[in-house]
Amino acid sequence: MPIIRVEMFSGRTPEQKRALVRELTDAFVNAAGGTPQSVHVVITDVDKGDWGSGGQLCSDKFPD
């Protein structure tokens, strides 16, 4: 049971998440085999204020 974990900034629409899950599943099956039903995708939305990069909060580096 492969699990693909995605952590990304909040703000994607349900349609974007559906497309992401579909594309990741298809890519995994094409590259590694198996069936789409065996692939699990877990999406974690993270607020920019809870993510740091290069010593800075991403909310400071990438304000909306």
Gaussian input, Z-matrix of N, CA and C with variables (Angstrom, degrees):
# hf/3-21g

backbone

0 1
 N
 C     1     B1
 C     2     B2     1     A1
 N     3     B3     2     A2     1     D1
 C     4     B4     3     A3     2     D2
 C     5     B5     4     A4     3     D3
 N     6     B6     5     A5     4     D4
 C     7     B7     6     A6     5     D5
 C     8     B8     7     A7     6     D6
 N     9     B9     8     A8     7     D7
 C    10    B10     9     A9     8     D8
 C    11    B11    10    A10     9     D9
 N    12    B12    11    A11    10    D10
 C    13    B13    12    A12    11    D11
 C    14    B14    13    A13    12    D12
 N    15    B15    14    A14    13    D13
 C    16    B16    15    A15    14    D14
 C    17    B17    16    A16    15    D15
 N    18    B18    17    A17    16    D16
 C    19    B19    18    A18    17    D17
 C    20    B20    19    A19    18    D18
 N    21    B21    20    A20    19    D19
 C    22    B22    21    A21    20    D20
 C    23    B23    22    A22    21    D21
 N    24    B24    23    A23    22    D22
 C    25    B25    24    A24    23    D23
 C    26    B26    25    A25    24    D24
 N    27    B27    26    A26    25    D25
 C    28    B28    27    A27    26    D26
 C    29    B29    28    A28    27    D27
 N    30    B30    29    A29    28    D28
 C    31    B31    30    A30    29    D29
 C    32    B32    31    A31    30    D30
 N    33    B33    32    A32    31    D31
 C    34    B34    33    A33    32    D32
 C    35    B35    34    A34    33    D33
 N    36    B36    35    A35    34    D34
 C    37    B37    36    A36    35    D35
 C    38    B38    37    A37    36    D36
 N    39    B39    38    A38    37    D37
 C    40    B40    39    A39    38    D38
 C    41    B41    40    A40    39    D39
 N    42    B42    41    A41    40    D40
 C    43    B43    42    A42    41    D41
 C    44    B44    43    A43    42    D42
 N    45    B45    44    A44    43    D43
 C    46    B46    45    A45    44    D44
 C    47    B47    46    A46    45    D45
 N    48    B48    47    A47    46    D46
 C    49    B49    48    A48    47    D47
 C    50    B50    49    A49    48    D48
 N    51    B51    50    A50    49    D49
 C    52    B52    51    A51    50    D50
 C    53    B53    52    A52    51    D51
 N    54    B54    53    A53    52    D52
 C    55    B55    54    A54    53    D53
 C    56    B56    55    A55    54    D54
 N    57    B57    56    A56    55    D55
 C    58    B58    57    A57    56    D56
 C    59    B59    58    A58    57    D57
 N    60    B60    59    A59    58    D58
 C    61    B61    60    A60    59    D59
 C    62    B62    61    A61    60    D60
 N    63    B63    62    A62    61    D61
 C    64    B64    63    A63    62    D62
 C    65    B65    64    A64    63    D63
 N    66    B66    65    A65    64    D64
 C    67    B67    66    A66    65    D65
 C    68    B68    67    A67    66    D66
 N    69    B69    68    A68    67    D67
 C    70    B70    69    A69    68    D68
 C    71    B71    70    A70    69    D69
 N    72    B72    71    A71    70    D70
 C    73    B73    72    A72    71    D71
 C    74    B74    73    A73    72    D72
 N    75    B75    74    A74    73    D73
 C    76    B76    75    A75    74    D74
 C    77    B77    76    A76    75    D75
 N    78    B78    77    A77    76    D76
 C    79    B79    78    A78    77    D77
 C    80    B80    79    A79    78    D78
 N    81    B81    80    A80    79    D79
 C    82    B82    81    A81    80    D80
 C    83    B83    82    A82    81    D81
 N    84    B84    83    A83    82    D82
 C    85    B85    84    A84    83    D83
 C    86    B86    85    A85    84    D84
 N    87    B87    86    A86    85    D85
 C    88    B88    87    A87    86    D86
 C    89    B89    88    A88    87    D87
 N    90    B90    89    A89    88    D88
 C    91    B91    90    A90    89    D89
 C    92    B92    91    A91    90    D90
 N    93    B93    92    A92    91    D91
 C    94    B94    93    A93    92    D92
 C    95    B95    94    A94    93    D93
 N    96    B96    95    A95    94    D94
 C    97    B97    96    A96    95    D95
 C    98    B98    97    A97    96    D96
 N    99    B99    98    A98    97    D97
 C   100   B100    99    A99    98    D98
 C   101   B101   100   A100    99    D99
 N   102   B102   101   A101   100   D100
 C   103   B103   102   A102   101   D101
 C   104   B104   103   A103   102   D102
 N   105   B105   104   A104   103   D103
 C   106   B106   105   A105   104   D104
 C   107   B107   106   A106   105   D105
 N   108   B108   107   A107   106   D106
 C   109   B109   108   A108   107   D107
 C   110   B110   109   A109   108   D108
 N   111   B111   110   A110   109   D109
 C   112   B112   111   A111   110   D110
 C   113   B113   112   A112   111   D111
 N   114   B114   113   A113   112   D112
 C   115   B115   114   A114   113   D113
 C   116   B116   115   A115   114   D114
 N   117   B117   116   A116   115   D115
 C   118   B118   117   A117   116   D116
 C   119   B119   118   A118   117   D117
 N   120   B120   119   A119   118   D118
 C   121   B121   120   A120   119   D119
 C   122   B122   121   A121   120   D120
 N   123   B123   122   A122   121   D121
 C   124   B124   123   A123   122   D122
 C   125   B125   124   A124   123   D123
 N   126   B126   125   A125   124   D124
 C   127   B127   126   A126   125   D125
 C   128   B128   127   A127   126   D126
 N   129   B129   128   A128   127   D127
 C   130   B130   129   A129   128   D128
 C   131   B131   130   A130   129   D129
 N   132   B132   131   A131   130   D130
 C   133   B133   132   A132   131   D131
 C   134   B134   133   A133   132   D132
 N   135   B135   134   A134   133   D133
 C   136   B136   135   A135   134   D134
 C   137   B137   136   A136   135   D135
 N   138   B138   137   A137   136   D136
 C   139   B139   138   A138   137   D137
 C   140   B140   139   A139   138   D138
 N   141   B141   140   A140   139   D139
 C   142   B142   141   A141   140   D140
 C   143   B143   142   A142   141   D141
 N   144   B144   143   A143   142   D142
 C   145   B145   144   A144   143   D143
 C   146   B146   145   A145   144   D144
 N   147   B147   146   A146   145   D145
 C   148   B148   147   A147   146   D146
 C   149   B149   148   A148   147   D147
 N   150   B150   149   A149   148   D148
 C   151   B151   150   A150   149   D149
 C   152   B152   151   A151   150   D150
 N   153   B153   152   A152   151   D151
 C   154   B154   153   A153   152   D152
 C   155   B155   154   A154   153   D153
 N   156   B156   155   A155   154   D154
 C   157   B157   156   A156   155   D155
 C   158   B158   157   A157   156   D156
 N   159   B159   158   A158   157   D157
 C   160   B160   159   A159   158   D158
 C   161   B161   160   A160   159   D159
 N   162   B162   161   A161   160   D160
 C   163   B163   162   A162   161   D161
 C   164   B164   163   A163   162   D162
 N   165   B165   164   A164   163   D163
 C   166   B166   165   A165   164   D164
 C   167   B167   166   A166   165   D165
 N   168   B168   167   A167   166   D166
 C   169   B169   168   A168   167   D167
 C   170   B170   169   A169   168   D168
 N   171   B171   170   A170   169   D169
 C   172   B172   171   A171   170   D170
 C   173   B173   172   A172   171   D171
 N   174   B174   173   A173   172   D172
 C   175   B175   174   A174   173   D173
 C   176   B176   175   A175   174   D174
 N   177   B177   176   A176   175   D175
 C   178   B178   177   A177   176   D176
 C   179   B179   178   A178   177   D177
 N   180   B180   179   A179   178   D178
 C   181   B181   180   A180   179   D179
 C   182   B182   181   A181   180   D180
 N   183   B183   182   A182   181   D181
 C   184   B184   183   A183   182   D182
 C   185   B185   184   A184   183   D183
 N   186   B186   185   A185   184   D184
 C   187   B187   186   A186   185   D185
 C   188   B188   187   A187   186   D186
 N   189   B189   188   A188   187   D187
 C   190   B190   189   A189   188   D188
 C   191   B191   190   A190   189   D189

   B1=1.4432
   B2=1.5243
   B3=1.3273
   B4=1.4548
   B5=1.5317
   B6=1.3320
   B7=1.4649
   B8=1.5188
   B9=1.3087
   B10=1.4605
   B11=1.5177
   B12=1.3234
   B13=1.4691
   B14=1.5287
   B15=1.3253
   B16=1.4594
   B17=1.5188
   B18=1.3215
   B19=1.4628
   B20=1.5123
   B21=1.3248
   B22=1.4561
   B23=1.5167
   B24=1.3340
   B25=1.4528
   B26=1.5214
   B27=1.3118
   B28=1.4607
   B29=1.5209
   B30=1.3221
   B31=1.4558
   B32=1.5150
   B33=1.3399
   B34=1.4673
   B35=1.5168
   B36=1.3080
   B37=1.4594
   B38=1.5343
   B39=1.3333
   B40=1.4603
   B41=1.5323
   B42=1.3290
   B43=1.4625
   B44=1.5293
   B45=1.3371
   B46=1.4654
   B47=1.5235
   B48=1.3206
   B49=1.4631
   B50=1.5230
   B51=1.3311
   B52=1.4696
   B53=1.5256
   B54=1.3307
   B55=1.4681
   B56=1.5222
   B57=1.3226
   B58=1.4581
   B59=1.5209
   B60=1.3299
   B61=1.4695
   B62=1.5230
   B63=1.3077
   B64=1.4637
   B65=1.5368
   B66=1.3264
   B67=1.4699
   B68=1.5297
   B69=1.3259
   B70=1.4634
   B71=1.5262
   B72=1.3204
   B73=1.4620
   B74=1.5300
   B75=1.3270
   B76=1.4669
   B77=1.5242
   B78=1.3304
   B79=1.4664
   B80=1.5208
   B81=1.3239
   B82=1.4643
   B83=1.5203
   B84=1.3152
   B85=1.4676
   B86=1.5282
   B87=1.3280
   B88=1.4672
   B89=1.5257
   B90=1.3197
   B91=1.4676
   B92=1.5230
   B93=1.3320
   B94=1.4642
   B95=1.5273
   B96=1.3252
   B97=1.4530
   B98=1.5172
   B99=1.2957
   B100=1.4580
   B101=1.5111
   B102=1.3083
   B103=1.4635
   B104=1.5237
   B105=1.3177
   B106=1.4660
   B107=1.5315
   B108=1.3248
   B109=1.4664
   B110=1.5227
   B111=1.3288
   B112=1.4660
   B113=1.5260
   B114=1.3245
   B115=1.4656
   B116=1.5284
   B117=1.3208
   B118=1.4630
   B119=1.5208
   B120=1.3289
   B121=1.4612
   B122=1.5200
   B123=1.3250
   B124=1.4632
   B125=1.5209
   B126=1.3253
   B127=1.4641
   B128=1.5173
   B129=1.3231
   B130=1.4574
   B131=1.5212
   B132=1.3291
   B133=1.4641
   B134=1.5212
   B135=1.3259
   B136=1.4599
   B137=1.5225
   B138=1.3150
   B139=1.4518
   B140=1.5262
   B141=1.3283
   B142=1.4675
   B143=1.5266
   B144=1.3163
   B145=1.4564
   B146=1.5181
   B147=1.3413
   B148=1.4598
   B149=1.5247
   B150=1.3297
   B151=1.4615
   B152=1.5228
   B153=1.3139
   B154=1.4555
   B155=1.5148
   B156=1.3262
   B157=1.4607
   B158=1.5220
   B159=1.3162
   B160=1.4652
   B161=1.5164
   B162=1.3299
   B163=1.4567
   B164=1.5151
   B165=1.3237
   B166=1.4562
   B167=1.5183
   B168=1.3325
   B169=1.4580
   B170=1.5220
   B171=1.2965
   B172=1.4580
   B173=1.5294
   B174=1.3294
   B175=1.4557
   B176=1.5315
   B177=1.3382
   B178=1.4591
   B179=1.5339
   B180=1.3358
   B181=1.4600
   B182=1.5306
   B183=1.3259
   B184=1.4687
   B185=1.5206
   B186=1.3352
   B187=1.4654
   B188=1.5209
   B189=1.3105
   B190=1.4880
   B191=1.5042
   A1=108.60
   A2=118.61
   A3=120.52
   A4=110.86
   A5=114.48
   A6=121.18
   A7=107.84
   A8=116.23
   A9=122.23
   A10=106.57
   A11=116.34
   A12=120.83
   A13=108.87
   A14=115.21
   A15=121.84
   A16=107.77
   A17=116.17
   A18=121.26
   A19=106.46
   A20=115.85
   A21=119.76
   A22=109.34
   A23=114.53
   A24=119.37
   A25=110.30
   A26=116.19
   A27=122.63
   A28=110.09
   A29=115.07
   A30=119.35
   A31=115.27
   A32=118.33
   A33=119.52
   A34=109.67
   A35=115.49
   A36=120.73
   A37=109.91
   A38=117.31
   A39=119.14
   A40=112.15
   A41=117.59
   A42=120.50
   A43=110.94
   A44=117.15
   A45=120.69
   A46=110.63
   A47=116.79
   A48=120.22
   A49=110.93
   A50=117.45
   A51=120.59
   A52=110.50
   A53=115.67
   A54=120.42
   A55=110.60
   A56=117.86
   A57=121.66
   A58=111.17
   A59=116.79
   A60=120.77
   A61=110.45
   A62=117.07
   A63=121.30
   A64=110.91
   A65=116.83
   A66=121.08
   A67=111.79
   A68=117.07
   A69=119.66
   A70=111.22
   A71=116.26
   A72=120.39
   A73=110.62
   A74=116.57
   A75=120.30
   A76=111.27
   A77=116.90
   A78=120.46
   A79=111.14
   A80=117.11
   A81=119.93
   A82=110.98
   A83=116.42
   A84=120.25
   A85=110.04
   A86=117.46
   A87=120.77
   A88=111.95
   A89=117.53
   A90=121.12
   A91=113.34
   A92=116.72
   A93=119.60
   A94=113.75
   A95=117.25
   A96=119.80
   A97=112.07
   A98=114.91
   A99=120.71
   A100=110.67
   A101=114.82
   A102=120.81
   A103=109.49
   A104=116.85
   A105=118.88
   A106=112.43
   A107=116.92
   A108=120.66
   A109=112.16
   A110=117.32
   A111=119.60
   A112=113.12
   A113=117.30
   A114=121.49
   A115=109.22
   A116=115.66
   A117=121.90
   A118=108.37
   A119=116.62
   A120=122.36
   A121=107.68
   A122=115.97
   A123=122.02
   A124=107.40
   A125=116.60
   A126=121.96
   A127=108.57
   A128=115.02
   A129=121.16
   A130=108.30
   A131=115.87
   A132=120.91
   A133=108.71
   A134=115.48
   A135=121.28
   A136=108.57
   A137=116.31
   A138=121.06
   A139=109.27
   A140=117.43
   A141=120.84
   A142=112.33
   A143=116.64
   A144=120.48
   A145=113.65
   A146=116.35
   A147=121.83
   A148=112.31
   A149=116.99
   A150=122.25
   A151=107.88
   A152=116.61
   A153=120.79
   A154=111.13
   A155=115.77
   A156=121.49
   A157=108.30
   A158=116.05
   A159=119.65
   A160=113.79
   A161=116.37
   A162=120.44
   A163=114.65
   A164=117.61
   A165=121.31
   A166=109.86
   A167=115.32
   A168=119.43
   A169=108.71
   A170=116.16
   A171=119.77
   A172=111.20
   A173=117.36
   A174=120.28
   A175=111.16
   A176=116.92
   A177=120.77
   A178=111.52
   A179=115.62
   A180=120.62
   A181=112.84
   A182=115.91
   A183=120.98
   A184=110.58
   A185=117.50
   A186=118.20
   A187=110.71
   A188=114.83
   A189=119.43
   A190=111.60
   D1=91.69
   D2=177.31
   D3=-68.29
   D4=142.29
   D5=175.92
   D6=-124.10
   D7=125.99
   D8=174.96
   D9=-106.16
   D10=122.64
   D11=-179.69
   D12=-107.43
   D13=131.78
   D14=-179.68
   D15=-124.04
   D16=122.90
   D17=172.32
   D18=-113.84
   D19=125.89
   D20=-176.87
   D21=-150.74
   D22=162.79
   D23=178.26
   D24=-61.84
   D25=145.33
   D26=176.30
   D27=-62.36
   D28=156.90
   D29=172.29
   D30=123.66
   D31=-6.57
   D32=177.62
   D33=-76.74
   D34=147.59
   D35=179.05
   D36=-79.83
   D37=162.16
   D38=174.82
   D39=-57.18
   D40=-36.27
   D41=178.84
   D42=-63.72
   D43=-40.95
   D44=178.04
   D45=-65.00
   D46=-39.99
   D47=178.98
   D48=-66.99
   D49=-39.74
   D50=176.44
   D51=-59.34
   D52=-46.38
   D53=-179.97
   D54=-63.05
   D55=-40.99
   D56=179.01
   D57=-62.22
   D58=-46.59
   D59=179.26
   D60=-61.34
   D61=-43.26
   D62=179.67
   D63=-63.04
   D64=-47.44
   D65=-177.82
   D66=-66.48
   D67=-42.77
   D68=178.60
   D69=-64.12
   D70=-41.35
   D71=178.87
   D72=-62.72
   D73=-48.05
   D74=179.51
   D75=-60.96
   D76=-42.90
   D77=-179.49
   D78=-63.94
   D79=-41.09
   D80=178.94
   D81=-63.12
   D82=-47.62
   D83=-178.64
   D84=-62.23
   D85=-42.24
   D86=179.53
   D87=-65.38
   D88=-37.81
   D89=-176.03
   D90=-85.06
   D91=-37.56
   D92=-170.49
   D93=-118.95
   D94=-8.34
   D95=-178.97
   D96=87.28
   D97=-173.86
   D98=-177.67
   D99=95.19
   D100=-167.55
   D101=-179.71
   D102=-119.04
   D103=153.36
   D104=176.63
   D105=-57.14
   D106=-33.81
   D107=-178.40
   D108=-66.45
   D109=-21.01
   D110=-178.75
   D111=-88.09
   D112=-10.96
   D113=-176.07
   D114=-93.38
   D115=129.96
   D116=177.39
   D117=-115.67
   D118=136.89
   D119=177.96
   D120=-121.22
   D121=126.51
   D122=178.86
   D123=-114.50
   D124=120.83
   D125=179.38
   D126=-107.06
   D127=127.59
   D128=175.19
   D129=-116.61
   D130=117.19
   D131=175.45
   D132=-83.20
   D133=131.91
   D134=-178.46
   D135=-124.25
   D136=130.78
   D137=175.48
   D138=-68.63
   D139=142.99
   D140=179.69
   D141=-57.84
   D142=-27.84
   D143=178.61
   D144=-74.39
   D145=-10.30
   D146=178.89
   D147=-108.42
   D148=15.14
   D149=-177.26
   D150=-132.30
   D151=129.47
   D152=178.39
   D153=-117.56
   D154=149.36
   D155=178.37
   D156=-151.80
   D157=130.07
   D158=178.28
   D159=62.45
   D160=30.30
   D161=177.92
   D162=82.59
   D163=9.18
   D164=-179.56
   D165=-132.05
   D166=152.04
   D167=169.96
   D168=-69.15
   D169=140.98
   D170=179.68
   D171=-66.53
   D172=-24.88
   D173=175.61
   D174=-64.85
   D175=-28.51
   D176=175.78
   D177=-81.20
   D178=-39.34
   D179=-178.29
   D180=-73.37
   D181=-35.20
   D182=-174.62
   D183=-129.86
   D184=67.14
   D185=179.43
   D186=-65.48
   D187=149.63
   D188=-179.43
   D189=-68.09

